[in-house]
Amino acid sequence: MASNATIFKATLQVSDMDRQYYQDHTLTLARHPSETDERMMMRLLAFVLHAHEALAFGRGLSTEDEPDLWQKDLTGAIDRWIEVGQREEKSLRQACGKAKQVYLYTYGGRGADQWWEKNQANLARLHNLTVINLPLDGSRALAQLAQSSMQLECTVQEGQVWVADGTNTLHLELTVLKNASAQFGH
């Protein structure tokens, strides 16, 4: 963690009905000075969607050879490589060569749409890549939940997500822009 990072603590109660995964997680997130609350909360959402005891955050924005999150098996092989934002095609291609499954979560409204239009054809060749977008109103609402200490109840069902902090409940609808080929299932 960078020494000038802002530290956030999150206690997540994850109920993923799609995967029959029900677990609590206590996380420490370091928000890089150049990272927004919106991006940090997108990393947290990506954690919720792939929650697993072996899922871990990478070292952050300043480390190019690590993803935002990853899950390794007991041999050290990378099962899941998870990125947030609008990545370059080259870095996604490299990630697809290193990991069994690669997930990219885009957000930001028009900027994300333009990025997808520009990169869609080249990314179609990456058979183990899944690209998912969260509309701008969803990512902005998620950013409003950012607190230095968070307790969130997260429910995932049929590709939809509900995030509650005890006061507010968000309903987030993600759009799958590209699915990995069938042999690289979820």
C-alpha positions as CSV (number, residue, x, y, z in Angstrom):
1,M,0.0,0.0,0.0
2,A,1.3,3.4,-0.9
3,S,2.2,5.5,2.1
4,N,0.1,8.4,0.9
5,A,-3.0,6.2,0.2
6,T,-6.2,6.7,2.0
7,I,-7.3,3.6,3.9
8,F,-10.8,2.3,3.9
9,K,-12.2,-0.6,5.9
10,A,-15.2,-2.6,4.6
11,T,-17.1,-5.4,6.1
12,L,-19.1,-7.1,3.4
13,Q,-21.9,-9.6,3.9
14,V,-22.1,-11.3,0.5
15,S,-25.1,-13.3,-0.6
16,D,-24.5,-14.5,-4.1
17,M,-27.5,-16.6,-5.1
18,D,-26.2,-17.1,-8.6
19,R,-23.2,-19.0,-7.2
20,Q,-24.7,-20.2,-3.9
21,Y,-21.9,-18.2,-2.1
22,Y,-22.8,-16.8,1.3
23,Q,-19.9,-15.3,3.3
24,D,-18.7,-12.3,5.2
25,H,-15.5,-10.6,4.3
26,T,-13.5,-7.9,6.1
27,L,-11.4,-5.9,3.7
28,T,-8.9,-3.1,3.8
29,L,-8.8,-1.0,0.7
30,A,-6.0,1.5,-0.1
31,R,-7.3,4.3,-2.3
32,H,-4.4,5.7,-4.3
33,P,-4.3,9.6,-4.3
34,S,-5.2,9.6,-8.0
35,E,-8.1,7.2,-7.6
36,T,-11.6,8.4,-7.1
37,D,-14.2,7.0,-4.7
38,E,-16.1,5.8,-7.8
39,R,-13.2,3.7,-9.0
40,M,-12.5,2.3,-5.5
41,M,-16.1,1.3,-5.1
42,M,-16.0,-0.3,-8.5
43,R,-13.1,-2.4,-7.2
44,L,-15.2,-3.3,-4.2
45,L,-18.1,-4.2,-6.4
46,A,-15.8,-6.5,-8.5
47,F,-14.8,-8.1,-5.2
48,V,-18.4,-8.8,-4.4
49,L,-19.2,-10.3,-7.8
50,H,-16.2,-12.7,-7.5
51,A,-16.0,-13.1,-3.7
52,H,-13.8,-16.0,-2.7
53,E,-11.5,-16.8,0.1
54,A,-8.5,-16.6,-2.3
55,L,-9.5,-13.4,-4.1
56,A,-7.1,-10.5,-3.3
57,F,-6.5,-6.9,-4.3
58,G,-3.5,-6.2,-6.4
59,R,-0.9,-3.7,-5.3
60,G,-2.7,-0.8,-7.0
61,L,-2.6,1.7,-9.8
62,S,1.2,2.1,-9.6
63,T,1.8,-1.6,-10.4
64,E,1.3,-2.3,-14.0
65,D,2.0,-6.1,-13.9
66,E,-0.8,-6.7,-11.4
67,P,-4.6,-6.5,-11.8
68,D,-7.0,-4.7,-9.5
69,L,-8.0,-8.1,-8.1
70,W,-6.8,-11.6,-8.7
71,Q,-7.4,-15.1,-7.5
72,K,-4.6,-17.7,-7.6
73,D,-4.8,-21.4,-7.1
74,L,-2.6,-23.3,-4.7
75,T,0.2,-23.6,-7.3
76,G,0.2,-19.9,-7.9
77,A,-1.4,-20.0,-11.3
78,I,-3.9,-17.2,-11.8
79,D,-7.5,-18.3,-12.1
80,R,-9.0,-14.9,-12.3
81,W,-7.6,-11.5,-13.3
82,I,-10.0,-8.7,-12.7
83,E,-9.6,-5.1,-13.9
84,V,-11.7,-1.9,-13.4
85,G,-11.9,0.9,-15.9
86,Q,-10.9,1.4,-19.6
87,R,-7.8,-0.7,-20.2
88,E,-5.7,-0.8,-23.3
89,E,-6.2,-3.8,-25.6
90,K,-2.5,-4.7,-25.2
91,S,-2.7,-5.0,-21.4
92,L,-5.9,-7.1,-21.6
93,R,-4.2,-9.4,-24.2
94,Q,-1.3,-9.8,-21.8
95,A,-3.7,-10.6,-18.9
96,C,-5.5,-13.2,-21.0
97,G,-2.2,-14.9,-21.6
98,K,-1.5,-15.0,-17.8
99,A,-4.9,-16.0,-16.4
100,K,-7.5,-18.6,-17.0
101,Q,-10.3,-15.9,-16.9
102,V,-10.1,-12.2,-17.3
103,Y,-12.9,-9.8,-16.3
104,L,-13.0,-6.1,-17.1
105,Y,-15.6,-3.9,-15.3
106,T,-16.1,-0.6,-17.2
107,Y,-18.0,2.5,-15.9
108,G,-18.2,6.2,-16.6
109,G,-21.1,6.5,-19.1
110,R,-20.2,8.0,-22.4
111,G,-16.5,7.5,-22.0
112,A,-16.9,3.8,-21.4
113,D,-19.3,3.6,-24.4
114,Q,-16.7,5.2,-26.6
115,W,-13.9,3.0,-25.3
116,W,-16.1,-0.1,-26.0
117,E,-16.9,1.1,-29.6
118,K,-13.2,1.6,-30.3
119,N,-12.0,-1.7,-28.8
120,Q,-14.8,-4.2,-29.3
121,A,-13.5,-5.8,-32.5
122,N,-10.0,-6.4,-31.2
123,L,-11.3,-7.7,-27.8
124,A,-13.6,-10.2,-29.5
125,R,-10.5,-12.4,-30.2
126,L,-9.7,-12.7,-26.5
127,H,-11.7,-15.9,-25.7
128,N,-11.2,-15.8,-21.9
129,L,-12.2,-12.2,-21.5
130,T,-15.5,-11.0,-20.1
131,V,-16.4,-7.3,-20.3
132,I,-19.1,-5.9,-18.1
133,N,-20.4,-2.3,-17.8
134,L,-22.1,-0.5,-14.9
135,P,-24.0,2.5,-16.2
136,L,-23.0,6.0,-14.9
137,D,-25.9,6.5,-12.5
138,G,-25.0,3.1,-10.9
139,S,-21.3,3.9,-10.4
140,R,-22.0,7.4,-9.1
141,A,-24.5,6.0,-6.6
142,L,-22.0,3.4,-5.5
143,A,-19.4,6.1,-5.0
144,Q,-21.9,7.8,-2.6
145,L,-21.6,4.8,-0.2
146,A,-17.8,5.3,0.2
147,Q,-17.0,5.8,3.9
148,S,-13.7,5.3,5.8
149,S,-15.5,2.4,7.6
150,M,-18.3,0.6,5.7
151,Q,-20.6,-2.2,6.6
152,L,-22.4,-3.4,3.4
153,E,-24.9,-6.1,2.7
154,C,-24.5,-7.2,-0.9
155,T,-26.9,-9.5,-2.7
156,V,-26.3,-10.9,-6.2
157,Q,-29.2,-12.5,-8.1
158,E,-29.6,-13.1,-11.8
159,G,-26.8,-10.7,-12.7
160,Q,-28.3,-7.9,-10.6
161,V,-26.7,-6.5,-7.4
162,W,-28.2,-4.9,-4.4
163,V,-25.9,-3.0,-2.0
164,A,-27.2,-1.7,1.3
165,D,-25.4,0.3,4.0
166,G,-28.1,0.3,6.6
167,T,-29.6,3.6,5.3
168,N,-29.5,3.4,1.5
169,T,-30.1,0.4,-0.8
170,L,-28.8,0.5,-4.4
171,H,-30.0,-1.7,-7.2
172,L,-27.3,-2.1,-9.8
173,E,-27.9,-3.6,-13.2
174,L,-24.8,-4.6,-15.0
175,T,-24.6,-5.1,-18.8
176,V,-22.5,-7.9,-20.2
177,L,-20.8,-6.4,-23.3
178,K,-18.7,-9.5,-24.0
179,N,-18.8,-13.0,-22.5
180,A,-15.9,-15.3,-22.4
181,S,-16.2,-18.4,-24.6
182,A,-18.3,-21.3,-23.1
183,Q,-15.2,-23.3,-22.1
184,F,-14.1,-20.4,-19.8
185,G,-17.3,-20.4,-17.7
186,H,-18.1,-18.1,-14.8
